């Protein structure tokens, strides 16, 4: 695990002051059935969206863009672009292969190998690196959760930027 001491003073102070919500009441939900019989969805905080969809925007006065984008499972890697506004990470890998953070091809391979039962019709993307996640906790997060539940999703793979 990286130590804060290897970071620059600015990065270290930023990390120490980063707001982090702690949940003592987060429930653990055991798997109800084997992964090979489960429907799996993909949710990311990489700020991805389908080409032509509304990009994520930097709303610094509001703590960030807490909306989400729907990415149909049928979208190919060339159809998905990133509009994440953070400068805090290297975007190069994602630009070269979206599977680095949004493993759409790898999940399909696992279905083909019968290791995963099926995939959801839609995947979802949020923008990470938010200063205020209230909008996700109170609005967009519960909405995406309802959509996943309505589709009968058993497992969600959450990937970061």
C-alpha positions, 0 to 999 in steps of 0.5 A: 500500500502506498504511503502518504510520505511518498506524495508531494506536500500538496498531494498529501494535504489533499488526501488528508483533507479529502472528505470520506463518508463512513458507514457503520450500518452498511449491510453485507449481502451474501450471494444468493446463488452461484455466480454461474447462475447470476446476472451481473451488472457493471457500474463505474466511477470513471466518468464514461458515457456513450459517444453523443451522450451528455458529457460529465461536467465539472460543477466545482461549486456543487462538489461535482457532477453527481448524475449518471449515464446509462451505457447499454451492454450492446455498446462497443468499446469504440462507442464509449468515451470518457469525460471525467474531469479529474486531473488526478490520474492518468487517462492514457490506459482507458483511452487505449482500452476501455476494458482497463476500467470498464471490462465489457469484453472480459465480462462477456468472455466470462459469460461465454465461459459460463462462469457468469450466468448473464449480463444486465442490459444496461451498465451505469457510469458516475463521475468519481473524485467528487467533493460532495457525494450527497447527490449520489447518496440521495438521488442518482445512487438509489435510482440506479439501484432501483433500475438494477433491481428491476432488471433482476441484477444479482451482482454489481461489479463496481470499478473505479477510474 
